[in-house]
Amino acid sequence: MSYILGIDMGGTNIKAVAITADAQVLRQDQFETADDPAPAWPRRISDHIRAVEKELGRAVAVGVVAPGLAARDERSIAWMQGRLASVQGFDWTAHLARGQFVPVLNDAHAALLGEAWCGAAAGARDAVMLTLGTGVGGAILCDGRLLRGRLGRAGHLGHISLDVDGKPDIVNTPGSLELAVGDCTVSERSGGRFTSTEGLVSAVVEGDEVARRVWLRSIRALACGIVSIINAVDPQVILLAGGISRAGEHLLAPLRVELDRLEWRPFGTCVRIELAKLGQWAGAIGAARRAMLWEQGAS
Amino acid sequence: MSYILGIDMGGTNIKAVAITADAQVLRQDQFETADDPAPAWPRRISDHIRAVEKELGRAVAVGVVAPGLAARDERSIAWMQGRLASVQGFDWTAHLARGQFVPVLNDAHAALLGEAWCGAAAGARDAVMLTLGTGVGGAILCDGRLLRGRLGRAGHLGHISLDVDGKPDIVNTPGSLELAVGDCTVSERSGGRFTSTEGLVSAVVEGDEVARRVWLRSIRALACGIVSIINAVDPQVILLAGGISRAGEHLLAPLRVELDRLEWRPFGTCVRIELAKLGQWAGAIGAARRAMLWEQGAS
């Protein structure tokens, strides 16, 4: 059976999916990245591909996703600092030596490609993803094309400013969306009472008034970020992914109330806000999608 | 001589340019829009085209630019409220009856296309324009393509929020970039002392300390908006256009100081900030450029 392999390299685990051209998942695997003390992942990934191909036959194409900024030629991650810095400049096409190009994508970009293929944004040509976790990331699809930008940085939507006088975040943006809603600041935002958004939302559900105020404040900031994104890139749908999105309706219901007040709706049209569907497999599926499009000659 | 006609319809005046495929301007004309009491502009524009073609021969193509949101099929402005509402839904291809399609563009989108063709962003594939005037508008070019979005709204960069607790602007965005730097709020921002940014900047130049504080505050907000845009769409160059950009170095010098602090610069790369070059003719030139690309079969 004809299939594509998508490999998603994270700091802790590698996820791999074998998927057909009509998005039927044949295999899902997960194994440790093992970057430290010496990077074991290059060998682990080649071994995994060999094992899968032994079982399923040769893959039509292989795509890879990793954190960091992907190079314009999609040959490597051109820029990655801190954890997994070993991935920077690593040439997957050379390493895998398949006699075919192996495109490399940024993780949030890949997740949106996956969702726009067979997930919550299936069929949408204008879509945005926000990954709400420890930090806040994102990706933008406009007129069917993933925005990469000059350095592969496009879609870093956690780093838009919502407070000119706010503290700088990790890339120096004052009062960023990431600082306003990411798990990285939940302790600070709640006066030390909560260490995760999950705990905060549980307290909200139990009727804790202080927790409710902190949560609604974060949601208001998220809504302001979302209307900024809507006015800047005009999507049809915005997907919420990442750990914080597991709050589900506890997140969506108050967010919709804010958007009813804040969103510009020409023609009465409002942007759909949805939870992402593919969960932790979105990146690997998106990598497979990119590799498939590459083989078909898409730019 | 082979040339293209670009027509830029504003609320007060219509600007028309006849330009060759290598960006040589053959003619520039300006005449009143005359929308009130009854729209005289449809007839004025056809008359103008007839007069130009009598002199220069038939134009290879004609493109039009107008305020509002352009329809996805580029046949008309699909959404325009208030002044010039008469332009909404007006079908230029039918009206001009040239036996060829006449593409219609939003004004800020056209201005960026013009600048990216033969202006301050010539040759750039990833560029952003900010028009700083009474209001603040914009446009985004990503990987050589103009972002339109689902409703043609992409690039409304004046309507990104920089203050979650701020007052709503005309499209409900709280504490927007437009409110922070547009001429529409200069009186409010200066405690009633100035009615235009020009007056404010003159006072800054003369050493007025209060004016300086107001101006630097506005520039700080502009810098925060610019880093948000940089992190979201990752351009190579950002062009500043509109009346406020006439402040030139009085704007650019303090803006660069802020950006040195606030901009995320992977690889040490910084985004060029430049003044737009084509001035009031940018829209008409961009309309001609779009019509030329259309004739060449570009999507």
Interface residues (C-beta under 8 A of the other chain):
Chain A: L69 A78 W79 R125 D126 I140 C142 D143 R145 L147 R148 G149 R150 L151 G152 R153 A154 G155 H156 L157 H159 I160 S161 L162 D163 V164 P168 V171 N172 T173 P174 A180 R220 A221 C224 G225 V227 S228 I229 I230 N231 A232 V233 D234 P235 Q236 R261 L262 E263 W264 P266 F267 T269
Chain B: L69 A78 W79 R125 D126 I140 C142 D143 R145 L147 R148 G149 R150 L151 G152 R153 A154 G155 H156 L157 H159 I160 S161 L162 D163 V164 P168 V171 N172 T173 P174 A180 R220 A221 C224 G225 V227 S228 I229 I230 N231 A232 V233 D234 P235 Q236 R261 L262 E263 W264 P266 F267 T269
